[in-house]
C-alpha cells in the first residue's frame, strides 16, 4: 500500500477525484480518505447514506470516517490518498510515501498552510528533510511566489515538483456536473487542471508523462 497526503486549506475534492480515477484506470484499488475538518466530501458526489463506510465512486472508493474515528485505512488498497485541512488530525495520519501542499497565494491560505506545517513538523526531528510537492491554486504577482516560498524556509522541506493551475469556469462546470452524476467526466477540463492532475499521477505511479497522458485519454473515454 502506498500513501499520499494532500495538505492545505483549499478545496481539493475535484483534484483528488481526478487523480483517483487515473490511478483506477491502471487496475489499482484506490481509496480517498476525507480527513478534513468539515468533511468536505460528504456532498461532493452522489454517495449512499451509509456514514462511516467506504463508498464506491467510478472505480475507486471514498471514506468519510465517523466523528471521532481515526482516519487511518486498514483495508488492502494499492493507493490511499489522504486529504486534510485540519491541523488537529495531522498527527493521526500515517507516514506517507508522497506529500503535497495545496495552497493559494492569498495571505489567509499561506498562513493556514504555515499552521498546518507547524503541526506536521511538531513531532519530527528538524534535522531530517521531508519531501513535498507543491500545488498552487492560482498565482499572483503580489506578493509573488518568491516571497511566499520564503515563508516556508523555517521548515525542513525538500521541495520537489511544483504545479500551478488557475480556477477556470470550464473546471467549475465539469465539477458541478460530476457532483450530480454517478461517474466522473474529464472532458472539458482546462489544460492547467489536466497538467496538474497528470503531474500528480505521474509522481504517484512513477510513470513518465507520455504514459500518464495515455491513461488520461483512456479515462476520458470511460463511461
HUJOFEN-V284552 format. One record per pair of residues at least 12 apart in sequence whose ideal C-beta (glycine too) atoms are under 7 Angstrom apart, sorted by the first residue. I is the first residue (numbers start at 1). J is the second residue. Records with the same first field share a line. If there is no record, write none. Layout:
I: J + J
This chain:
1: 77 + 78 + 80
2: 78 + 79 + 97
3: 80 + 82 + 94 + 96 + 97
4: 81 + 96 + 97 + 98 + 100 + 204
5: 82 + 84 + 93 + 96 + 99
6: 81 + 82 + 83 + 100 + 102
7: 84 + 99 + 100 + 101 + 102 + 116 + 120
8: 85 + 101 + 102 + 103 + 113
9: 85 + 103 + 109 + 112 + 113
10: 102 + 103 + 104 + 109 + 137
11: 40
12: 83 + 102
13: 40 + 41 + 44
14: 175
15: 197
16: 32 + 81 + 83
17: 184
18: 184 + 186 + 197
19: 81 + 197 + 200 + 201
20: 32 + 60 + 81
21: 58 + 59 + 60 + 184 + 219
22: 197 + 201 + 215 + 216 + 219
23: 79 + 201 + 204 + 205
24: 59 + 60
25: 215 + 218 + 219
26: 205 + 215
28: 78 + 79
29: 77 + 78
30: 60 + 77 + 78 + 79
31: 54 + 60 + 61 + 63 + 73 + 77 + 80
32: 60 + 62 + 81 + 83
33: 63 + 71 + 73 + 80 + 81 + 82 + 83
34: 62 + 63 + 64 + 83
35: 71 + 82 + 83 + 84 + 86 + 89 + 93
36: 83 + 84 + 85 + 86
37: 85 + 86
39: 64
41: 62 + 64
42: 64
44: 179
45: 57 + 62 + 179
46: 180 + 182
47: 62
51: 64 + 66
52: 65 + 66 + 69
58: 183 + 184
70: 92
71: 89 + 92 + 93
72: 92 + 94
79: 204
87: 115 + 116 + 119
90: 116 + 119 + 120
98: 203 + 204
99: 130 + 131 + 132
100: 132 + 133 + 135 + 200
101: 113 + 132 + 134
102: 135 + 137
103: 136
104: 137 + 138
105: 138 + 139 + 140 + 148
110: 148 + 151
114: 151
117: 152 + 155
121: 155 + 156
126: 156
128: 156
129: 156 + 157 + 158
130: 156 + 157 + 158
131: 158 + 160
132: 157 + 159 + 160
133: 160 + 161 + 203
134: 159 + 162
135: 163 + 196
136: 162 + 163 + 164
137: 165 + 167
138: 166 + 167
139: 164 + 166
161: 199 + 203
163: 195 + 196 + 199
165: 192 + 193 + 196
166: 192
168: 190 + 192 + 193
170: 188 + 189 + 190
171: 189 + 190 + 193
173: 188
174: 188 + 189
183: 223
186: 216 + 219 + 220
187: 220
194: 216
198: 212 + 213 + 216
